[in-house]
């Protein structure tokens, strides 16, 4: 099943798994605390994790493909991630 999987893919998948565990923990914490104010605080902390994971996983993917794609395409990927972060911010 995992024959031929590149090492960088393991890193990308691992980061996403850690991110999903953090999200699940955050949801459980919201239920545990039981107030909207505390849930909002947990949500704010999780909001900082999401973009960091997006940028890190994208960076790993680009580094894994760096020898296969041109610098121009790498610049477009960076611009695209920047647009996603800018759009999600507002």
Buried (B, 14 or more C-beta within 10 A) or exposed (E): EEEEEEEBBEBBEEBBEEBEEBBEEBBEBBEEEEEEEEBEBBBEEBEEBBBEBBBBBBBBBBEBBEEEEEEEEBEEBBEEBEEBEEEEEE
